[in-house]
Amino acid sequence: MFIQAAGFALLAAVSPTALLVMAVYLGSAEPRRTALLYVTGAVLMSVVMAVGVLILIRATGLNQPRQHTPRYGLRLGLGLLTLAGTAFVALRRRPLSADPARPQGFISRLAAQPAPVSAFVSGLVLFAPSVTFIAAIQVVATAQEGVPVTAVALVTVVAISAAIVWLPLAAYLAAPDATARRLKALNGWLRAHGRMLLVTALLIVGIWLVTNGALGLLTQ
């Protein structure tokens, strides 16, 4: 259970935009405070949604053996949704970011004038639950484990999925100048390859969920 959930959480952590926004905040007038509130928003959203999805799945009985068909039907649906999202990301014409240090859209407006409050909001928005994150929580929720193991699994999923933002902050606190240089270089790479990275991650998750869901429905 841990390995499977951690795998989905790792794929959920693939967010070039989240990393680009972190680079903006670490280059702001108050880098430590702004970046810390960004991470706080990200972790808070992840924790709330992880607990919410877990409670919803268990409250509806999808973790019970008798709910075999709905459980695997949900996985199949998540997989199809992921593949649709993969196609959208792969085919859209607008690049991931016209400027490697400035993401586009709503988040770009929040990051245009970096401030602690807008950074917190950015963390909440960017870490709204993705399909991969929900898939990770479903693995935990449907496992027949007690409260201690489930709690550890949820903490693990949240920590891994939010690593894209808390790891750069930890590195910056330890070595500000070196981290800033590396983030600048990494942002250039993400501008060129970020979309392919995201599409690959989504494709892996979509294929796995569709295959697992379909096999589960066929072998009931």
ROTI-65780 format. One line per 4 residues: their letters; for each residue x, y, z of N, C-alpha, C, O, CB. Coordinates in steps of 0.001 Angstrom, whole numbers, always signed. Glycine has a CB too. Layout:
BEGIN
A	X,Y,Z,X,Y,Z,X,Y,Z,X,Y,Z,X,Y,Z  ...
This chain:
BEGIN
MFIQ	+826,-1201,+0,+0,+0,+0,+862,+1254,+0,+603,+2198,-746,-935,+4,+1207  +1896,+1256,+849,+2755,+2427,+952,+3454,+2745,-368,+3527,+3900,-788,+3785,+2217,+2042  +3963,+1699,-1007,+4710,+1913,-2253,+3800,+2450,-3348,+4170,+3375,-4072,+5374,+607,-2717  +2615,+1872,-3466,+1684,+2316,-4494,+1218,+3744,-4244,+1192,+4557,-5167,+486,+1381,-4558
AAGF	+851,+4054,-3005,+409,+5406,-2670,+1531,+6414,-2864,+1305,+7514,-3369,-98,+5459,-1231  +2741,+6038,-2463,+3890,+6937,-2629,+4186,+7180,-4101,+4593,+8278,-4480,+5130,+6360,-1934  +3987,+6165,-4930,+4208,+6337,-6365,+3262,+7354,-6971,+3682,+8203,-7757,+4055,+5015,-7079  +1985,+7276,-6612,+1019,+8261,-7093,+1350,+9654,-6550,+1249,+10648,-7269,-409,+7855,-6686
ALLA	+1745,+9715,-5274,+2089,+11005,-4673,+3289,+11624,-5372,+3342,+12839,-5568,+2378,+10842,-3176  +4244,+10796,-5746,+5424,+11304,-6461,+5033,+11889,-7805,+5549,+12932,-8207,+6459,+10189,-6658  +4126,+11222,-8500,+3653,+11748,-9780,+2820,+13016,-9575,+2834,+13916,-10414,+2825,+10682,-10524  +2096,+13081,-8453,+1322,+14289,-8144,+2240,+15475,-7886,+1849,+16625,-8087,+418,+14051,-6926
AVSP	+3465,+15192,-7440,+4427,+16257,-7151,+5020,+16876,-8415,+5663,+17924,-8354,+5541,+15718,-6283  +4804,+16231,-9555,+5341,+16773,-10815,+4505,+17981,-11213,+3470,+17840,-11864,+5336,+15688,-11957  +4952,+19156,-10825,+4230,+20401,-11108,+5229,+21496,-11453,+5675,+22226,-10567,+3350,+20826,-9896  +5586,+21619,-12729,+6510,+22679,-13124,+6041,+24063,-12692,+6853,+24895,-12288,+6704,+22656,-14617
TALL	+4740,+24316,-12775,+4223,+25628,-12398,+4481,+25923,-10927,+4883,+27034,-10581,+2729,+25713,-12692  +4253,+24930,-10045,+4482,+25130,-8616,+5931,+25491,-8341,+6213,+26322,-7478,+4097,+23877,-7833  +6853,+24870,-9070,+8275,+25159,-8878,+8629,+26545,-9416,+9427,+27266,-8817,+9137,+24089,-9566  +8035,+26907,-10541,+8279,+28242,-11103,+7809,+29328,-10142,+8484,+30340,-9957,+7570,+28395,-12462
VMAV	+6660,+29112,-9540,+6128,+30086,-8585,+7049,+30183,-7370,+7289,+31280,-6865,+4693,+29699,-8147  +7564,+29051,-6896,+8495,+29081,-5777,+9725,+29908,-6117,+10220,+30657,-5275,+8903,+27664,-5384  +10221,+29781,-7336,+11381,+30571,-7753,+11076,+32064,-7697,+11928,+32863,-7307,+11816,+30177,-9169  +9854,+32440,-8091,+9447,+33851,-8036,+9451,+34338,-6592,+9964,+35418,-6300,+8042,+34046,-8666
YLGS	+8881,+33547,-5692,+8771,+33964,-4292,+10132,+34016,-3604,+10359,+34875,-2751,+7848,+33017,-3535  +11031,+33116,-3961,+12359,+33139,-3360,+13200,+34313,-3882,+14241,+34644,-3314,+13077,+31820,-3635  +12738,+34929,-4959,+13424,+36112,-5477,+12724,+37405,-5099,+13065,+38468,-5617,+13541,+36024,-6975  +11740,+37326,-4192,+10965,+38495,-3797,+11672,+39286,-2701,+12760,+38919,-2258,+9579,+38074,-3325
AEPR	+11041,+40371,-2274,+11628,+41229,-1240,+11681,+40525,+118,+12593,+40772,+907,+10830,+42529,-1120  +10714,+39656,+393,+10684,+38894,+1641,+10671,+37402,+1305,+9655,+36735,+1499,+9439,+39283,+2512  +11776,+36881,+811,+11765,+35510,+287,+11396,+34443,+1308,+10620,+33537,+1000,+13100,+35189,-276  +11935,+34534,+2509,+11670,+33484,+3502,+10203,+33479,+3926,+9559,+32429,+3931,+12569,+33675,+4734
RTAL	+9683,+34632,+4276,+8301,+34708,+4736,+7325,+34367,+3619,+6368,+33622,+3833,+8002,+36097,+5282  +7564,+34909,+2430,+6662,+34674,+1310,+6652,+33201,+907,+5593,+32607,+701,+7062,+35541,+119  +7851,+32622,+797,+7942,+31212,+411,+7364,+30303,+1490,+6741,+29288,+1180,+9398,+30830,+132  +7566,+30664,+2756,+7031,+29853,+3845,+5506,+29832,+3817,+4901,+28782,+4035,+7526,+30380,+5194
LYVT	+4877,+30973,+3553,+3417,+31010,+3483,+2902,+30278,+2236,+1815,+29700,+2255,+2922,+32466,+3484  +3673,+30308,+1174,+3330,+29532,-24,+3297,+28046,+313,+2350,+27342,-37,+4343,+29806,-1169  +4340,+27575,+995,+4395,+26171,+1400,+3279,+25850,+2395,+2688,+24772,+2339,+5767,+25842,+2015  +2990,+26780,+3302,+1920,+26573,+4275,+579,+26372,+3577,-182,+25473,+3934,+1839,+27760,+5241
GAVL	+290,+27211,+2581,-949,+27060,+1827,-1007,+25727,+1097,-2048,+25070,+1068,-1098,+28196,+837  +129,+25329,+500,+185,+24062,-226,-58,+22871,+705,-841,+21977,+386,+1539,+23913,-925  +611,+22866,+1842,+474,+21758,+2785,-926,+21738,+3396,-1521,+20672,+3557,+1536,+21859,+3893  -1447,+22910,+3733,-2795,+22974,+4315,-3833,+22409,+3358,-4669,+21599,+3757,-3155,+24418,+4680
MSVV	-3786,+22832,+2097,-4721,+22310,+1111,-4562,+20803,+959,-5554,+20078,+888,-4520,+23004,-236  -3331,+20333,+908,-3084,+18900,+746,-3627,+18098,+1916,-4238,+17047,+1721,-1597,+18638,+592  -3407,+18592,+3139,-3877,+17878,+4325,-5407,+17840,+4367,-6005,+16788,+4595,-3327,+18539,+5602  -6027,+18995,+4144,-7495,+19075,+4199,-8122,+18159,+3157,-9069,+17431,+3452,-7971,+20529,+3981
MAVG	-7590,+18196,+1935,-8166,+17377,+872,-7875,+15893,+1092,-8711,+15050,+767,-7626,+17821,-487  -6706,+15561,+1636,-6383,+14158,+1912,-7359,+13582,+2930,-7904,+12496,+2732,-4932,+14020,+2423  -7575,+14306,+4012,-8512,+13846,+5040,-9936,+13810,+4485,-10691,+12878,+4763,-8444,+14760,+6285  -10298,+14822,+3704,-11641,+14875,+3138,-11929,+13721,+2198,-12992,+13104,+2274,-11839,+16168,+2413
VLIL	-10981,+13423,+1305,-11169,+12313,+361,-11206,+10982,+1102,-12009,+10107,+778,-10046,+12300,-697  -10337,+10832,+2094,-10322,+9606,+2891,-11665,+9376,+3580,-12226,+8282,+3525,-9201,+9663,+3934  -12172,+10427,+4228,-13462,+10305,+4925,-14582,+10008,+3940,-15451,+9182,+4220,-13779,+11592,+5709  -14572,+10671,+2793,-15620,+10456,+1799,-15627,+9018,+1300,-16684,+8395,+1202,-15442,+11413,+625
IRAT	-14452,+8491,+985,-14373,+7121,+469,-14836,+6112,+1514,-15566,+5171,+1202,-12938,+6796,+27  -14410,+6316,+2745,-14787,+5362,+3788,-16238,+5546,+4238,-16895,+4581,+4628,-13854,+5504,+4983  -16735,+6781,+4185,-18126,+7027,+4561,-19093,+6412,+3565,-20188,+5989,+3938,-18385,+8519,+4676  -18691,+6359,+2287,-19550,+5778,+1261,-19336,+4270,+1117,-19996,+3616,+309,-19299,+6462,-72
GLNQ	-18406,+3727,+1911,-18184,+2278,+1906,-17370,+1766,+744,-17344,+559,+505,-19478,+1584,+1911  -16695,+2651,+2,-15910,+2200,-1153,-14687,+1393,-747,-14071,+735,-1586,-15475,+3388,-1981  -14330,+1438,+532,-13192,+644,+996,-13592,-777,+1378,-12730,-1600,+1687,-12537,+1322,+2180  -14896,-1073,+1359,-15370,-2398,+1746,-15297,-3385,+574,-15497,-2987,-574,-16807,-2309,+2271
PRQH	-15016,-4652,+845,-14927,-5660,-223,-16193,-5746,-1074,-16121,-6008,-2275,-14637,-7017,+379  -17350,-5526,-452,-18605,-5638,-1212,-18765,-4527,-2245,-19593,-4630,-3150,-19790,-5619,-263  -17965,-3455,-2106,-18027,-2331,-3044,-16960,-2452,-4130,-16401,-1457,-4591,-17862,-1005,-2296  -16694,-3687,-4521,-15647,-3966,-5507,-15886,-3217,-6812,-14982,-2562,-7331,-15564,-5463,-5779
TPRY	-17090,-3314,-7335,-17391,-2688,-8633,-17296,-1161,-8588,-16622,-578,-9437,-18785,-3094,-9092  -17949,-488,-7624,-17815,+975,-7573,-16371,+1432,-7368,-15959,+2448,-7928,-18682,+1532,-6459  -15599,+688,-6569,-14220,+1075,-6287,-13378,+1047,-7554,-12642,+1991,-7842,-13611,+155,-5229  -13489,-38,-8306,-12711,-128,-9536,-13307,+738,-10647,-12594,+1186,-11546,-12628,-1579,-9996
GLRL	-14600,+966,-10578,-15204,+1906,-11516,-14675,+3315,-11308,-14457,+4052,-12269,-16717,+1894,-11376  -14467,+3688,-10043,-13893,+4996,-9729,-12479,+5105,-10281,-12107,+6135,-10844,-13892,+5237,-8212  -11692,+4049,-10120,-10328,+4071,-10650,-10329,+4191,-12166,-9517,+4918,-12740,-9570,+2814,-10226  -11241,+3477,-12810,-11332,+3577,-14263,-11714,+4995,-14677,-11149,+5545,-15622,-12352,+2566,-14813
GLGL	-12677,+5584,-13965,-13085,+6952,-14271,-11966,+7944,-14065,-11787,+8851,-14876,-14263,+7344,-13429  -11197,+7787,-12979,-10054,+8665,-12736,-9015,+8521,-13844,-8398,+9498,-14268,-9420,+8357,-11371  -8834,+7275,-14305,-7873,+7044,-15375,-8281,+7716,-16675,-7457,+8334,-17349,-7700,+5568,-15602  -9553,+7593,-17025,-10045,+8233,-18249,-9948,+9753,-18143,-9608,+10429,-19114,-11500,+7814,-18530
LTLA	-10249,+10283,-16961,-10126,+11723,-16743,-8675,+12172,-16877,-8395,+13234,-17433,-10673,+12104,-15361  -7763,+11364,-16369,-6338,+11689,-16473,-5875,+11679,-17918,-5125,+12561,-18334,-5505,+10709,-15654  -6313,+10689,-18690,-5919,+10627,-20103,-6487,+11806,-20876,-5833,+12326,-21780,-6387,+9309,-20738  -7702,+12237,-20531,-8278,+13418,-21168,-7453,+14653,-20832,-7204,+15499,-21691,-9742,+13615,-20730
GTAF	-7031,+14748,-19567,-6177,+15867,-19169,-4834,+15815,-19861,-4268,+16853,-20205,-5979,+15874,-17667  -4318,+14616,-20067,-3050,+14460,-20776,-3155,+14992,-22199,-2270,+15704,-22674,-2622,+12988,-20793  -4243,+14641,-22871,-4456,+15106,-24242,-4577,+16624,-24288,-4052,+17267,-25197,-5711,+14458,-24841  -5271,+17195,-23306,-5445,+18650,-23274,-4099,+19355,-23112,-3801,+20314,-23824,-6395,+19052,-22131
VALR	-3288,+18868,-22164,-1979,+19495,-21921,-1076,+19333,-23132,-345,+20254,-23496,-1305,+18887,-20676  -1127,+18150,-23761,-241,+17883,-24893,-613,+18685,-26135,+260,+19065,-26916,-260,+16411,-25220  -1912,+18943,-26320,-2369,+19572,-27558,-2569,+21081,-27470,-2676,+21743,-28502,-3640,+18946,-27982  -2623,+21636,-26265,-2865,+23081,-26177,-1689,+23839,-26760,-538,+23423,-26626,-3109,+23514,-24714
RRPL	-1980,+24934,-27395,-949,+25689,-28097,-138,+26581,-27178,+1056,+26780,-27400,-1571,+26520,-29172  -778,+27125,-26140,-77,+28051,-25278,+1010,+27316,-24516,+727,+26260,-23950,-1048,+28740,-24314  +2221,+27808,-24470,+3292,+27150,-23735,+3040,+27182,-22244,+2237,+27970,-21745,+4622,+27797,-24047  +3753,+26296,-21533,+3601,+26224,-20087,+3849,+27578,-19453,+3136,+27962,-18526,+4548,+25186,-19500
SADP	+4835,+28302,-19925,+5117,+29636,-19423,+5907,+30400,-20466,+6918,+29907,-20967,+5885,+29578,-18085  +5460,+31590,-20794,+6178,+32400,-21762,+7493,+32885,-21179,+8439,+33139,-21924,+5326,+33585,-22210  +7571,+33018,-19878,+8773,+33434,-19179,+9051,+32386,-18114,+8157,+32079,-17326,+8621,+34868,-18557  +10254,+31824,-18058,+10531,+30768,-17104,+10349,+31179,-15658,+10246,+30319,-14783,+11905,+30282,-17299
ARPQ	+10306,+32470,-15389,+10132,+32918,-14008,+8742,+33466,-13758,+8457,+33930,-12654,+11160,+33968,-13667  +7863,+33425,-14761,+6526,+33973,-14594,+5465,+33055,-15199,+5238,+33119,-16407,+6443,+35354,-15226  +4812,+32211,-14414,+3721,+31380,-14922,+2586,+32244,-15440,+2489,+33424,-15103,+3208,+30434,-13831  +1732,+31658,-16255,+650,+32411,-16870,-651,+32250,-16096,-755,+31427,-15187,+458,+31972,-18309
GFIS	-1656,+33062,-16481,-2993,+32914,-15955,-3171,+33508,-14570,-2477,+34443,-14171,-3355,+31483,-15926  -4141,+32921,-13838,-4498,+33427,-12514,-3299,+33447,-11574,-3094,+34416,-10843,-5610,+32584,-11912  -2513,+32384,-11594,-1357,+32306,-10712,-349,+33393,-11045,+312,+33917,-10149,-702,+30931,-10810  -223,+33741,-12325,+717,+34795,-12697,+328,+36125,-12074,+1189,+36932,-11722,+789,+34931,-14213
RLAA	-972,+36348,-11941,-1421,+37585,-11318,-1107,+37598,-9831,-779,+38642,-9268,-2913,+37777,-11539  -1208,+36426,-9192,-861,+36338,-7783,+645,+36495,-7572,+1085,+37049,-6565,-1338,+35009,-7205  +1429,+36002,-8533,+2881,+36042,-8397,+3488,+37329,-8942,+4676,+37582,-8743,+3492,+34859,-9101  +2684,+38149,-9632,+3215,+39368,-10256,+3786,+40323,-9216,+4809,+40967,-9448,+2121,+40073,-11061
QPAP	+3118,+40409,-8066,+3590,+41239,-6963,+3680,+40363,-5723,+2761,+40352,-4904,+2646,+42466,-6722  +4771,+39634,-5578,+4896,+38661,-4489,+4648,+39280,-3117,+5257,+40288,-2760,+6270,+38030,-4518  +3759,+38671,-2364,+3441,+39099,-1010,+2991,+37876,-225,+2511,+36908,-815,+2342,+40212,-1005  +3138,+37903,+1100,+2779,+36722,+1895,+1346,+36234,+1677,+1118,+35031,+1544,+2973,+37026,+3349
VSAF	+382,+37151,+1639,-1013,+36737,+1488,-1255,+36076,+137,-1870,+35012,+68,-1942,+37936,+1654  -774,+36702,-942,-968,+36127,-2272,-205,+34806,-2408,-642,+33908,-3127,-512,+37123,-3360  +928,+34688,-1723,+1683,+33433,-1753,+885,+32311,-1093,+863,+31185,-1591,+3045,+33602,-1050  +235,+32615,+21,-598,+31623,+702,-1741,+31170,-198,-2042,+29979,-281,-1154,+32195,+2018
VSGL	-2380,+32134,-875,-3479,+31813,-1791,-2966,+30959,-2950,-3631,+30012,-3369,-4142,+33108,-2327  -1785,+31295,-3465,-1202,+30509,-4555,-1002,+29061,-4137,-1272,+28140,-4908,+133,+31115,-5000  -526,+28864,-2905,-345,+27503,-2409,-1653,+26741,-2353,-1713,+25567,-2716,+290,+27526,-1041  -2709,+27416,-1892,-4022,+26767,-1840,-4515,+26390,-3231,-5003,+25279,-3443,-5040,+27682,-1161
VLFA	-4385,+27323,-4184,-4909,+27108,-5536,-4122,+26029,-6278,-4704,+25122,-6873,-4875,+28417,-6331  -2797,+26137,-6237,-1974,+25203,-7003,-2034,+23782,-6461,-1793,+22825,-7197,-545,+25674,-7016  -2354,+23640,-5181,-2384,+22306,-4600,-3801,+21810,-4327,-4021,+20940,-3484,-1592,+22292,-3325  -4760,+22385,-5063,-6085,+21768,-5102,-5893,+20351,-5638,-5027,+20137,-6487,-7102,+22603,-5996
PSVT	-6672,+19383,-5171,-6375,+17977,-5470,-6377,+17643,-6959,-7325,+17953,-7680,-7367,+17102,-4777  -5306,+17013,-7398,-5211,+16511,-8765,-5696,+15069,-8791,-5919,+14460,-7745,-3753,+16618,-9307  -5856,+14534,-9985,-6295,+13136,-10115,-5264,+12201,-9494,-5628,+11220,-8845,-6525,+12767,-11605  -3990,+12497,-9687,-2943,+11638,-9130,-2957,+11664,-7604,-2729,+10640,-6959,-1568,+12073,-9647
FIAA	-3226,+12831,-7032,-3307,+12939,-5577,-4503,+12146,-5054,-4384,+11428,-4062,-3411,+14418,-5146  -5651,+12273,-5716,-6844,+11528,-5313,-6586,+10020,-5427,-7023,+9243,-4578,-8063,+11939,-6182  -5880,+9620,-6475,-5562,+8195,-6648,-4700,+7697,-5490,-4893,+6580,-5009,-4835,+7956,-7996  -3753,+8516,-5042,-2904,+8128,-3907,-3731,+7960,-2640,-3533,+7005,-1889,-1801,+9173,-3676
IQVV	-4651,+8879,-2401,-5494,+8802,-1210,-6443,+7610,-1306,-6746,+6979,-294,-6291,+10109,-1024  -6916,+7296,-2512,-7811,+6146,-2662,-7102,+4847,-2285,-7698,+3957,-1678,-8336,+6060,-4103  -5830,+4751,-2650,-5061,+3566,-2276,-5020,+3420,-756,-5201,+2325,-223,-3629,+3644,-2848  -4778,+4536,-68,-4726,+4508,+1398,-6104,+4199,+1979,-6231,+3390,+2898,-4207,+5853,+1948
ATAQ	-7132,+4849,+1437,-8482,+4713,+1982,-9039,+3308,+1819,-9783,+2835,+2678,-9407,+5701,+1319  -8689,+2638,+732,-9246,+1307,+468,-8426,+185,+1090,-8826,-978,+1051,-9351,+1082,-1017  -7276,+537,+1665,-6476,-481,+2357,-7117,-790,+3709,-7616,+107,+4388,-4997,-4,+2544  -7098,-2016,+4077,-7704,-2432,+5346,-6675,-2270,+6465,-6155,-3251,+6997,-8212,-3912,+5270
EGVP	-6394,-1028,+6806,-5403,-719,+7833,-6036,+97,+8942,-7061,+751,+8746,-4208,+35,+7230  -5410,+50,+10113,-5906,+787,+11262,-5535,+2264,+11199,-4906,+2722,+10245,-5372,+177,+12535  -5934,+2993,+12227,-5714,+4439,+12273,-4226,+4808,+12231,-3863,+5691,+11453,-6349,+5015,+13528  -3342,+4184,+13025,-1928,+4587,+13000,-1285,+4448,+11618,-608,+5362,+11147,-1145,+3761,+13998
VTAV	-1503,+3304,+10979,-906,+3073,+9658,-1497,+4035,+8627,-775,+4580,+7792,-1128,+1608,+9210  -2805,+4237,+8691,-3466,+5157,+7769,-2938,+6584,+7940,-2705,+7286,+6956,-4985,+5127,+7986  -2753,+7006,+9191,-2250,+8348,+9459,-840,+8525,+8899,-533,+9548,+8287,-2260,+8630,+10965  +10,+7527,+9110,+1383,+7596,+8586,+1366,+7645,+7055,+2134,+8384,+6438,+2219,+6379,+9075
ALVT	+486,+6856,+6461,+382,+6832,+5001,-74,+8193,+4462,+449,+8669,+3455,-597,+5727,+4553  -1044,+8816,+5129,-1515,+10137,+4692,-414,+11185,+4801,-232,+12003,+3900,-2729,+10571,+5518  +315,+11154,+5907,+1428,+12097,+6088,+2475,+11893,+4997,+3029,+12856,+4467,+2073,+11925,+7489  +2738,+10641,+4670,+3715,+10329,+3620,+3261,+10876,+2270,+4050,+11480,+1543,+3935,+8807,+3525
VVAI	+1987,+10664,+1936,+1456,+11151,+665,+1533,+12668,+587,+1950,+13218,-432,+12,+10689,+475  +1136,+13345,+1652,+1164,+14814,+1668,+2601,+15317,+1545,+2873,+16242,+780,+512,+15360,+2966  +3516,+14712,+2293,+4913,+15146,+2267,+5529,+14980,+873,+6261,+15851,+403,+5730,+14358,+3298  +5227,+13864,+223,+5794,+13620,-1105,+5169,+14539,-2143,+5880,+15117,-2966,+5595,+12158,-1513
SAAI	+3845,+14681,-2116,+3168,+15489,-3133,+3517,+16967,-3018,+3492,+17684,-4019,+1665,+15309,-3026  +3843,+17438,-1808,+4213,+18847,-1618,+5720,+19070,-1643,+6185,+20187,-1418,+3653,+19353,-308  +6481,+18019,-1914,+7944,+18133,-1899,+8458,+19126,-2943,+9538,+19694,-2783,+8575,+16767,-2137  +7689,+19332,-4004,+8101,+20243,-5072,+8245,+21675,-4562,+8913,+22491,-5197,+7095,+20197,-6222
VWLP	+7622,+21991,-3418,+7742,+23344,-2864,+8518,+23391,-1546,+9272,+24335,-1312,+6367,+23929,-2653  +8342,+22372,-668,+9051,+22476,+605,+10531,+22119,+493,+11339,+22610,+1281,+8395,+21585,+1625  +10897,+21281,-462,+12317,+20974,-641,+13119,+22196,-1111,+14187,+22457,-558,+12477,+19832,-1642  +12644,+22955,-2115,+13375,+24173,-2491,+13489,+25174,-1347,+14521,+25827,-1194,+12699,+24835,-3668
LAAY	+12430,+25298,-542,+12488,+26219,+588,+13529,+25765,+1595,+14307,+26579,+2092,+11118,+26335,+1260  +13552,+24462,+1904,+14546,+23937,+2840,+15964,+24161,+2313,+16868,+24523,+3066,+14305,+22440,+3094  +16143,+23940,+1007,+17456,+24155,+398,+17849,+25626,+452,+19010,+25958,+691,+17460,+23662,-1053  +16865,+26515,+226,+17144,+27954,+261,+17539,+28400,+1663,+18453,+29209,+1817,+15921,+28751,-219
LAAP	+16870,+27888,+2679,+17203,+28254,+4058,+18608,+27789,+4423,+19294,+28431,+5218,+16181,+27656,+5033  +19038,+26655,+3832,+20375,+26132,+4121,+21456,+26830,+3302,+22552,+27088,+3802,+20417,+24638,+3855  +21144,+27135,+2037,+22141,+27750,+1145,+21429,+28664,+151,+21148,+28245,-972,+22973,+26658,+391  +21134,+29904,+543,+20330,+30814,-293,+20907,+31063,-1692,+20202,+30910,-2689,+20182,+32134,+411
DATA	+22159,+31438,-1765,+22743,+31814,-3056,+22817,+30626,-4009,+22444,+30734,-5177,+24136,+32401,-2854  +23296,+29506,-3511,+23424,+28312,-4365,+22055,+27836,-4844,+21901,+27453,-6004,+24139,+27173,-3603  +21068,+27861,-3960,+19720,+27421,-4341,+19117,+28346,-5384,+18479,+27880,-6328,+18807,+27355,-3112  +19308,+29655,-5228,+18781,+30616,-6203,+19377,+30376,-7579,+18671,+30433,-8586,+19067,+32053,-5752
RRLK	+20678,+30107,-7625,+21328,+29841,-8920,+20792,+28572,-9561,+20533,+28533,-10764,+22846,+29728,-8745  +20628,+27543,-8755,+20153,+26262,-9300,+18707,+26353,-9761,+18335,+25768,-10779,+20292,+25154,-8257  +17893,+27087,-9010,+16492,+27260,-9426,+16404,+28021,-10742,+15571,+27709,-11592,+15691,+28000,-8337  +17261,+29013,-10906,+17266,+29783,-12154,+17618,+28880,-13332,+16985,+28952,-14385,+18263,+30961,-12066
ALNG	+18624,+28036,-13153,+19010,+27107,-14218,+17913,+26078,-14472,+17625,+25742,-15621,+20323,+26397,-13860  +17299,+25579,-13396,+16238,+24581,-13537,+15021,+25166,-14219,+14362,+24482,-15002,+15848,+24020,-12178  +14713,+26421,-13936,+13565,+27055,-14577,+13735,+27146,-16084,+12769,+27004,-16834,+13343,+28438,-14003  +14961,+27381,-16526,+15225,+27387,-17957,+14959,+26033,-18580,+14415,+25943,-19681,+16650,+27804,-18227
WLRA	+15346,+24974,-17871,+15095,+23614,-18370,+13606,+23324,-18379,+13095,+22716,-19319,+15835,+22567,-17510  +12908,+23756,-17337,+11471,+23522,-17274,+10728,+24239,-18384,+9721,+23740,-18887,+10932,+23958,-15937  +11220,+25409,-18767,+10574,+26137,-19863,+10613,+25313,-21136,+9665,+25327,-21921,+11251,+27501,-20091  +11706,+24597,-21342,+11854,+23806,-22558,+11208,+22427,-22460,+10707,+21904,-23455,+13309,+23653,-22886
HGRM	+11217,+21838,-21269,+10796,+20441,-21141,+9659,+20209,-20140,+9238,+19070,-19941,+11970,+19612,-20740  +9163,+21269,-19514,+8150,+21103,-18487,+6897,+20416,-18977,+6341,+19561,-18287,+7795,+22420,-17923  +6446,+20787,-20170,+5217,+20180,-20691,+5398,+18689,-20930,+4526,+17891,-20585,+4789,+20868,-21991  +6526,+18311,-21519,+6776,+16887,-21764,+6834,+16109,-20455,+6330,+14989,-20375,+8084,+16698,-22546
LLVT	+7446,+16696,-19430,+7523,+16051,-18130,+6135,+15834,-17550,+5832,+14756,-17039,+8371,+16882,-17173  +5295,+16854,-17628,+3938,+16763,-17091,+3103,+15755,-17872,+2377,+14959,-17275,+3260,+18135,-17116  +3199,+15779,-19193,+2446,+14849,-20035,+2853,+13405,-19748,+2003,+12518,-19677,+2661,+15174,-21522  +4147,+13176,-19584,+4630,+11823,-19299,+4079,+11306,-17982,+3628,+10164,-17895,+6156,+11796,-19269
ALLI	+4116,+12161,-16944,+3599,+11760,-15638,+2108,+11445,-15709,+1656,+10435,-15169,+3855,+12859,-14604  +1342,+12314,-16380,-96,+12096,-16502,-403,+10830,-17305,-1327,+10087,-16975,-758,+13307,-17159  +371,+10594,-18352,+149,+9419,-19190,+381,+8129,-18404,-386,+7174,-18526,+1065,+9462,-20416  +1443,+8108,-17599,+1738,+6928,-16780,+583,+6644,-15822,+132,+5505,-15702,+3054,+7127,-15991
VGIW	+112,+7685,-15144,-969,+7518,-14185,-2258,+7096,-14879,-2957,+6200,-14405,-1190,+8809,-13406  -2576,+7743,-16008,-3807,+7421,-16726,-3844,+5983,-17190,-4853,+5298,-17022,-3971,+8333,-17908  -2753,+5517,-17774,-2698,+4137,-18265,-2819,+3156,-17106,-3530,+2156,-17205,-1388,+3886,-19042  -2119,+3443,-15999,-2176,+2530,-14854,-3584,+2462,-14290,-4089,+1370,-14028,-1191,+2968,-13762
LVTN	-4227,+3607,-14097,-5566,+3620,-13506,-6595,+2949,-14403,-7449,+2205,-13920,-5994,+5044,-13217  -6521,+3207,-15713,-7459,+2583,-16644,-7258,+1065,-16649,-8226,+305,-16614,-7279,+3161,-18073  -6007,+635,-16693,-5716,-799,-16713,-6171,-1460,-15420,-6833,-2497,-15452,-4218,-1043,-16931  -5818,-865,-14278,-6190,-1425,-12985,-7710,-1452,-12809,-8268,-2445,-12343,-5542,-620,-11856
GALG	-8374,-355,-13185,-9819,-287,-13053,-10522,-1295,-13943,-11453,-1968,-13501,-10302,+1100,-13374  -10084,-1409,-15206,-10715,-2325,-16140,-10504,-3774,-15713,-11442,-4570,-15761,-10170,-2105,-17548  -9289,-4130,-15295,-9017,-5488,-14845,-9826,-5825,-13594,-10316,-6943,-13439,-7524,-5666,-14572  -9959,-4827,-12693,-10741,-5048,-11496,-12195,-5325,-11800,-12817,-6175,-11162,-10632,-3870,-10590
LLTQ	-12747,-4611,-12777,-14143,-4813,-13158,-14355,-6160,-13860,-15398,-6796,-13709,-14605,-3675,-14066  -13347,-6578,-14628,-13472,-7813,-15373,-13273,-9054,-14509,-13748,-10137,-14852,-12488,-7821,-16497  -12575,-8896,-13393,-12262,-10065,-12552,-13116,-10131,-11293,-12821,-10908,-10385,-10796,-10045,-12160  -14171,-9324,-11229,-15025,-9351,-10019,-15789,-10679,-9927,-16553,-10888,-8984,-16032,-8155,-10031
